[in-house]
Amino acid sequence: MILNQVQPFHRSMLQEVLDTFDLRYLVDKDGDFVVLMRQEGLSGLAILHFVVSGVRGEVFSIMAHLENLPPFPEQALLHKVNAWNVKHRWPRAFVKGGRVYLDFHVDLEAGIHPGLLRDMVGRVVAGVGQFVAWMEGKDLGELFLHLLGSFNPGEESLEC
């Protein structure tokens, strides 16, 4: 992967980025990537979908649905998810049909610098981990940010 210039976005670039994070993934029938993520000490499971879509494959999305979160009454769940969105930028959280989903979407029609793609994926994946911990009443944000920082040596990580 050439890291010093903007390049057209494509699935193989995304796959290279996922490989740098040493994530184990499955590939679905559309060629998109699926990652199961569970952090030790947490009961929640995040099922992440890394999707390339659009007419020319220019839209990149990370979508996650969460399993095994603590139960909340519907109104309390909505308030908790909204509180996340007020404080955090990535990923966006929402409730649909009583279930919690997280997502991030970006149009990459003009291309992307591979290092920027790597940073975006790392920050959203770290944010998913932070969200699950936060929903379980645990503050593991620093752990996820530290892990993110370890993928970007010499760079200071910002809160997701």
C-alpha positions as CSV (number, residue, x, y, z in Angstrom):
1,M,0.0,0.0,0.0
2,I,1.4,3.4,-1.0
3,L,0.9,5.7,2.0
4,N,1.9,9.0,0.6
5,Q,-0.9,9.9,-1.8
6,V,-4.6,10.0,-2.3
7,Q,-5.8,6.8,-4.1
8,P,-9.1,5.6,-5.4
9,F,-11.1,3.7,-2.7
10,H,-11.7,0.0,-3.2
11,R,-12.3,-3.1,-1.2
12,S,-8.7,-4.3,-1.4
13,M,-7.5,-1.1,0.2
14,L,-10.0,-1.7,3.0
15,Q,-8.8,-5.3,3.4
16,E,-5.2,-4.1,3.7
17,V,-6.3,-1.7,6.5
18,L,-8.3,-4.4,8.3
19,D,-5.2,-6.6,8.1
20,T,-3.0,-3.9,9.7
21,F,-5.3,-4.1,12.7
22,D,-4.9,-7.9,12.8
23,L,-8.7,-8.2,12.8
24,R,-10.1,-11.6,11.9
25,Y,-13.0,-11.2,9.4
26,L,-15.3,-13.1,7.3
27,V,-16.2,-12.0,3.7
28,D,-19.8,-12.0,2.8
29,K,-21.3,-12.8,-0.7
30,D,-21.0,-9.2,-1.7
31,G,-17.3,-9.0,-0.8
32,D,-17.9,-6.9,2.3
33,F,-16.2,-7.7,5.6
34,V,-17.8,-8.9,8.9
35,V,-16.0,-8.8,12.2
36,L,-17.3,-10.1,15.6
37,M,-15.9,-8.0,18.4
38,R,-16.1,-8.8,22.1
39,Q,-13.8,-7.3,24.7
40,E,-12.6,-9.3,27.7
41,G,-14.6,-8.3,30.8
42,L,-17.6,-7.1,28.8
43,S,-20.7,-9.2,27.9
44,G,-21.7,-7.2,24.9
45,L,-20.9,-8.4,21.4
46,A,-20.6,-6.1,18.4
47,I,-21.1,-7.4,14.9
48,L,-19.4,-5.0,12.6
49,H,-20.0,-4.8,8.8
50,F,-17.4,-3.0,6.7
51,V,-19.4,-2.2,3.5
52,V,-18.5,-0.7,0.2
53,S,-21.5,0.5,-1.7
54,G,-22.7,3.1,-4.2
55,V,-22.9,3.0,-8.0
56,R,-19.1,3.1,-8.3
57,G,-18.2,1.6,-4.9
58,E,-17.5,5.1,-3.6
59,V,-19.4,4.9,-0.3
60,F,-17.7,3.3,2.7
61,S,-19.8,2.4,5.8
62,I,-19.1,0.7,9.1
63,M,-22.3,-0.6,10.6
64,A,-22.6,-2.5,13.9
65,H,-25.4,-4.1,15.6
66,L,-25.0,-5.0,19.2
67,E,-26.0,-8.1,21.1
68,N,-26.2,-9.0,24.8
69,L,-26.3,-5.4,26.1
70,P,-27.8,-4.8,29.5
71,P,-31.6,-4.4,29.3
72,F,-33.0,-0.9,29.5
73,P,-36.7,0.3,29.3
74,E,-37.3,1.8,25.9
75,Q,-37.3,5.4,27.0
76,A,-34.2,4.9,29.1
77,L,-32.4,3.3,26.2
78,L,-33.3,6.2,23.9
79,H,-32.0,8.7,26.5
80,K,-28.8,6.7,26.9
81,V,-28.1,6.5,23.2
82,N,-28.9,10.2,22.7
83,A,-26.5,11.0,25.5
84,W,-23.8,9.1,23.6
85,N,-24.4,11.1,20.4
86,V,-24.2,14.4,22.3
87,K,-20.8,13.5,23.7
88,H,-19.2,11.4,21.0
89,R,-18.7,11.9,17.3
90,W,-18.0,8.4,16.1
91,P,-19.9,6.1,15.8
92,R,-23.4,7.4,15.6
93,A,-25.8,5.4,17.8
94,F,-29.5,4.8,17.2
95,V,-32.3,2.5,18.3
96,K,-34.4,0.7,15.8
97,G,-37.0,-1.9,16.8
98,G,-35.7,-1.9,20.4
99,R,-32.1,-2.8,19.2
100,V,-29.0,-0.6,19.3
101,Y,-27.1,0.0,16.1
102,L,-23.9,2.1,15.5
103,D,-22.8,3.4,12.1
104,F,-20.4,5.6,10.2
105,H,-20.7,6.5,6.5
106,V,-18.4,8.5,4.2
107,D,-18.4,9.3,0.4
108,L,-14.9,8.5,-0.9
109,E,-15.6,9.3,-4.6
110,A,-12.6,11.6,-4.7
111,G,-10.4,9.0,-3.2
112,I,-8.6,8.7,0.1
113,H,-5.2,8.7,1.6
114,P,-4.6,5.1,3.0
115,G,-3.3,6.4,6.3
116,L,-6.5,8.5,6.7
117,L,-8.7,5.4,5.9
118,R,-6.7,3.5,8.6
119,D,-7.2,6.2,11.1
120,M,-11.0,6.4,10.4
121,V,-11.4,2.6,10.7
122,G,-9.4,2.6,13.9
123,R,-11.3,5.4,15.5
124,V,-14.7,4.0,14.6
125,V,-13.8,0.5,15.8
126,A,-12.4,2.0,19.1
127,G,-15.6,3.9,19.4
128,V,-17.7,0.7,19.1
129,G,-15.7,-0.8,21.9
130,Q,-16.1,2.4,24.0
131,F,-19.8,2.4,23.4
132,V,-20.3,-1.2,24.5
133,A,-18.3,-0.6,27.7
134,W,-20.2,2.6,28.3
135,M,-23.6,0.8,27.9
136,E,-22.4,-1.7,30.5
137,G,-21.4,1.1,32.9
138,K,-17.7,0.6,32.5
139,D,-15.2,3.2,31.4
140,L,-12.7,1.4,29.2
141,G,-12.4,4.4,26.8
142,E,-8.7,4.9,27.7
143,L,-8.0,1.2,26.9
144,F,-9.5,1.5,23.5
145,L,-7.8,4.8,22.8
146,H,-4.5,3.3,23.9
147,L,-5.0,0.4,21.5
148,L,-5.8,2.8,18.8
149,G,-2.7,4.8,19.6
150,S,-0.6,1.6,19.3
151,F,-1.7,1.3,15.7
152,N,-0.5,4.9,15.1
153,P,2.9,5.0,16.8
154,G,4.0,8.5,17.7
155,E,0.5,10.0,17.4
156,E,-1.7,11.1,20.2
157,S,-5.1,9.7,20.1
158,L,-8.2,11.8,20.5
159,E,-11.5,10.7,22.1
160,C,-13.8,9.1,19.5
